[in-house]
Amino acid sequence: MNSKLLLLLSLSLILLWSCQSDTEDPIDPSVYGHEYFPLEIGKYRVYQVDSIQFDIGNNNLPETDSSRFYIREEIKEVIEGAEGEQVYRIERYRTESLDEPWSIMDVTTETRGVNQAMRTEGNLRFINLIFPMWEGITWDGNLFLPDDIIVFVSGEAIEMYKNWSYEVLSVDQQESVEDLTFSDVATVQQANDENEIEFRWSQEKYAKNVGLIYRERWILDSYCKYTGDTGPCIGLDWRTKSGRGFIMREQIIDHN
């Protein structure tokens, strides 16, 4: 074959491939599962939060403090991250009653790449989801957290993120939260670890085109862990024997 003709043919093939690459989107959100972690300026979600905090009171026996409040999250803007990625800035508001004004609580950020979705809270970065998602897939969602990280609950130190391991339990399931029903929900188990003196259990649920709709966490230490005598706690349930930590349930009640 004539060398000039061969060169022309090669250039034509390269040009054709380039045009296809520019016009075709290789990422199919429905296949990857990106709809479970939607990011769009103006989107908001409102949660009802029920919490029980545990502390060791007089006579080394546990005391509890229960509360209910509401959190509103709204995506305010997009900023460029350190590596050029899109970072969504989210303002969070809190009120003790839906009849009262909202007060700014804090600011968090979320990002979503091709293979993972991340959220930063209190300067801690979590890998909440990975893509594509399927039942049984596991990952280290606390990869960016220090191994010895300590969280303070009611002024007391607790190893909140001890022995966490993320796993997708189910996808595309219909579920109801309060008065809202969602046709496609993914459930992620973040922690499920228990021994005589510690209990770490955390689960999140995400709905397509909505995001997080439910979160429940049991981060508990038995009061017997701190008295040095485990005998009195044998056979007791965690609501009875917990002396440090919390139980918290967040449920979505409104969104757009």
N, C-alpha and C positions, 0 to 999 in steps of 0.2 A: 504494500500500500504506500502511496505517495506520502512522504514525511509531513508535508504541509497539511494534507488532508487529515492525516492521523492527529496532528496537533489541533486542528480545527475541531475535530470530533471530540477530543478530550476536553477542550475548553467548553464545548457545548454541554457535555455531560456535567461538568463542574458547575456551570451556570444553572442548569436545570435543578441540580441537587440543592444549590444555594437558595433558589426561589422557593422550593418546597419547604426548606428548613425555616424560612422566614415567615411562611404563611400558615404552617401547620403547628398547632399547639400539642406538644407531646404529653401534657398533663391533663388527665381526665379526672376532675374533682370527684365525680360520682364513683369512680373506681378506687381512688385513694382514700376517700372518706373525709375529705376536707370540709364537707358540709357540717360535720359534727363540731367544728371549731370555727364558726363564721366570724369574720372581722370586717366591720363596716362602720364608718363614722356615723354617729347618731343612734346606733343600736343601744338599747338599754335592757336591763333585766332587774327585777325586784325580787328579793328573797325575804322570807320569814325565817328568822334564826331563833332556835330554842337551845338554850345552853344550861348545863349543870356543871358547876365547878366544885372540886373537892379539896379540902384542906384538913390538916390534923389540928384539932382544937384542944380543949382542956382534957386532961386525963389521957392524952395520946389517942383519942377517939376521933373518927372522921366527922367533919361537918360539911354541909352542902349549901350552895348558893345558886338558886335558879333564876333565870331571866329570859325574857323574850324581847327581841328588837327586830328592826328591819334594815336591810341594806339595799341600796340602789347603785348599780354599776352602769356607767354610760361611757361609750367610746367617744373621746373628744377630738383627737387628732392623730395624724400619722407623722412620725419623725424617722429620720434615717439613723440606723444603728451603726455601730463601730465598723461592721463589715459590709455596710451598704444595704443591709436588709431593712424591710419596712417594720417599724415598731409602732404598735398601736397604744396610745396613752389613754388610760382608763381612770376616770375619777370615781371614787366610791363615797357614797353618802350614807349617813345613819340617822335613824329616828327611833324613839322608843314607842311611838304610836303613829299610825298612818294619818291621824288627825292633826299631827304636829309637824312643824317645818323640818326639812332635811338639813343636816349639818355635814360639811365636808369631813370625811374620816381619814382618807389617805389616797394615794395615787399608786396604781399598779400598771404594768405593761404586759402585752401579749404579742407574740410573733408566731407566724406559721410558715414553715418552709415546705418543701416537697415531701419530706419524710418525717417531720415531727412538728408538734405544736408546743410552745413553751409559755409559761407565765411566771412573772416575777412579783413576789409579795414580800415586803419588808426586807428588800435586798437579797432575798433567797430565790434562786431560779430553779424551776421545776420543769421536767419534760412530761407534760400531762398526757399527751397522746402521741402515738407514732403511726405513720402511714406507709403502705396500706394497712388497714385494720382488719383483723379477723379473730374469731374466738380462739382463745388459748395463747395468743402471742404475748410474750413477756419482755420487759426491759427495765433498766435502772432509771427510774424517773427522778431520783435524787442524786444523779451523777455529779451535779455541780455543788452539792452540799458537803461541808466538812464532815468527816467521819464522827467526830466527837462533838457535834453541835448540840447546844443546850438551849432549851426554850423555858421561859419563866411564866408560870401560871399561878396567879394569886401571890406573886412574889416568891414562889418556890421553883427551884430548878428541876427540870424533867427532861429525859432523853426522848423527845417526842418522835423523832424519825428513826428510832432504833429498829433494825430488822425489817425495813420496808422492802417490798418487791411488787412491782406493777404487773398486772395481767388483765387482759380483756376477757371478761366472763361471758359476754354476749353482745351481739350487734343486731340492729334492725328489728328490735322488739317493741311492741306497743306497750306503753306504760302510762299510768296516771300519777300525777303529783298534785295533791290537794284537789282542786276542781278542774285542773287542766289535763288533757289527754294528748299524748304525743305518739305518732305512728311509728317513728323510727328512733329507737333509743339504744345507745351503747353503754354498757356497764363496765367500769374499771375498778378492780380491786387494787388498792394501793398498799394495804398492809393487812395482815391477818396472822398475828404472832402472839402466843400466850404461854405463860408459865405460872408458877405459884404466886409470884409477886408483881408481874407486869403483864399488861394487856395493850396491844397496839392493833387497832382495827380501823381501817379507813376505806371508804368507797365513794365513788363519784359516778354520776349518770349524765350523759350528754345526748341531746336531741338534735337531729338534723335541722340546720338552718336556725337554730336557737342557741346552742351551746350548752353550758352547764345548767342543769335543771335540778340537781339534787346532790347533796354531799352530807355524809354522816361519818363522824369520827368518835372513837372511844380511845382516848389516850390516858391510860390509868396506871398508877402504881398503888399496890396494896399498902395500907397504913402499917401492916406488919413488916414491910420491908424496912421501915425506919425505926421500929421499936426493937428489932432484932429477934423477935419471937414470932415465928410463922404459925404457931399452933392455933391461936384464936381465930385465924382467918380460914382455916381448913373447912371446906364445904360451904362457905359463904359466897353469894353471888357478888358481882363486881360493884353493883350499886351500893351494896352494904359494906364491903371491905375496902373500898378505895379511899385513900388518904391524900392523894395528890393527883392532879390532872383534871380532865374534863370529858364530858359527853356533849357533842354538838350536832345539831341537825339543821341543815339549810335547805329550804324548799322554795322553788320558784313560784311566785303568785301573779306575776305580770311580766310582759315583755313585748317588744315590737319586732 
